[in-house]
Amino acid sequence: MQKRLLAVLAHPDDESFGLGGTLAKYAAAGVDVHIAIATDGVAGSVAEGYEYTKEDLINVRTKEVEAAVAVLGGTLHMLGYRDSGYINDPANNHPEAFINSDEHEAVGRVVALIRSIQPQVVLTHDETGGYYHPDHIHCWKITTAAYYAAGDMQQYPQIGPAPYQPQRLYNSAFPNTSVKIFTLFMRLTGKDPTKIGRNKDIDLTRLGIPRKKLNARIDYREFWDVKRAASAEHPSQGGRGGPRFGMPEWLQRRFMAKEFYICTDPPMQDGKYVKDLFDGVK
Ligand SMILES: [Zn+2]
């Protein structure tokens, strides 16, 4: 069986910063990996020294994600929506912003991908968007609707080639135990964990999912450097890898090289765990 995986994510960089380890690992194992990015990244803040990219941010971020996907391995699909900003960002009022787009039409774009690629496994953000980013939450909503619509002949009958129902829907998430470790390291190194991110508008202490709600853990220690190299292809977003939250890289590589998922279809019992997203797939 040729295994196929489709990840539908909000921004150019989520494929690397978020689940780059998982995507690199499956691509290296011969899985046909497809990465769909919903928005153009135009509302993203830029890293210091990259202010000049603001004018041309769509092109810069498109080139960055193309380079990152080439590192991870996989096929890139751009859905072409305009980036929305974080909570309270004026970019959220833009009529063409992803979060204001026609939902039926957006679901159709993902249905078209699912029907043509025929992935057994679909990945997206979780319902909290990881850190409550409106685009992430919207991407979860659209992808979840598309996952169920793709196999239903009554829905989107005009989209070919034929209805196709994937077998697993996973939501990317991170455990609150990791958050507690990062919070501790930040406090030890004199940083404030309630004000993180380039805009200092994310409260780390509010994030993370209880361990028992997580159903899959992908160990990507062997692909640590690949994830870092892919992240480094996003310089406008400060994607240089290296120490995060004040924690030395060797410690992260040893203990934190894991990406976690909630399996929402089929629903799994609390506490049940798989180490392969294709576990049980026929
Ligand atoms: Zn994102």
Boltz pocket constraint, residues with backbone or C-beta under 6 A from the ligand:
constraints:
  - pocket:
      binder: B
      contacts: [[A, 10], [A, 11], [A, 14], [A, 133], [A, 136]]
      max_distance: 6.0
